[in-house]
Amino acid sequence: LVYHGKPIVVHMAQAKITMDELDAVIREHGVDKIQDVALAVLEVDGNISILSNDFKHHTVKRRHAHKIVAKTD
């Protein structure tokens, strides 16, 4: 929806998202203006993810598999 601070109007129209809605989501993510957004993506679940220009590091939440313990009798 946004790439390097510029809205992608075609994608916004396809997703039926207005500029006012996008501005509101950007503010909810703690970013003041669209020019500070590096990337805004419409996720498959309908949420909008925002990556701002002041993003300094990448974090990944890893899922840990449950250990299966063999039962001995």
N, C-alpha and C positions, 0 to 999 in steps of 0.2 A: 504493500500500500504506500510505503514511503521508502525512498532510497536516497541516501546522502542529503537529507533535508528537503527533498522535493517530493511532493505527492505524485503518485502515479494515477492520474485521473481515470484512465481506462480501467484499471483494476478496481478502483473505488466504485466506479459505476457498475461493474460486473458484480461486485459484492453488495451493491445497494447501500453503501456507506457514504454519508454526507461529510463535508468538511467540518461541520460543527460537531458531529459524532466523533470524528477522528481527533479533533482538537481536545475533546473531553477525555478521551482515552489516554491521549498523550499526557495530559495534566494529571490523570489518576496514577500514572506511572512515575510521577515526580519530575517530569521534563516540562520546562516552561514554554518552549516554542518548537514548532515543527522543524525549524532550521537546525535544532540540536539533536534531531533523531537521525541516527545512522541507518536504521532499518526498522520498518514496521511490517509485520507479517500477520495475515489472517490465518489462524490455525484451523485445523479440521473440526475442532469442537466449537468453533464460533468465537473464541477469544482472540484478542489482538495482542501479539507480543511486540514489545518495544525494546530496541537496543539503542541507547543514546550515545552521542559522541564522546561523553566523558566516561564511558565504560572502560575501565582500566585493565581488567583481567577476566578471563573466562573461567567459570566454575561449572563443574559437572556433578550432578547428584547421581551416584552409581547405586544400582540396585544390588543388594546382596542376596545370593541364593541361600535358601534354607538348607542346612546340612541334614542329610538323611543318615540317621544312626541305625546301623543294623542291629536288630534285636537278637540276642543270643539266649537260648534257653538252657 
